Amino acid sequence: MEAKQWTVQIYITEEGDDTHARAVLSTQDTSIVTGRGTARRNPTDRPIPEIGDELAASRALEDLAIRLHDVASDDIVALAGHVVP
């Protein structure tokens, strides 16, 4: 059996009190799915960049999971010819 390897890369940028993350899934068949997440630091909180990175990345991964599920659902519909509950 052939092992498959999928890769997720997370890109994080900061703009002031906002942290943005983009999670990009690449598969062996060159499929790409992207999720996005944002975290906003309350100006009264101490600036701890790692927390913003963690929150934004986790939200991007959550969005990626939802988008990947949607891709799988669309594939099922295409193969079945009708919406699967």
Secondary structure, 3 states (H helix, E strand, C coil): CCCCCCEEEEEEEEECCEEEEEEEEECCCCCEEEEEEEEECCCCCCCCHHHHHHHHHHHHHHHHHHHHHHHHHHHHHHHHCCCCC
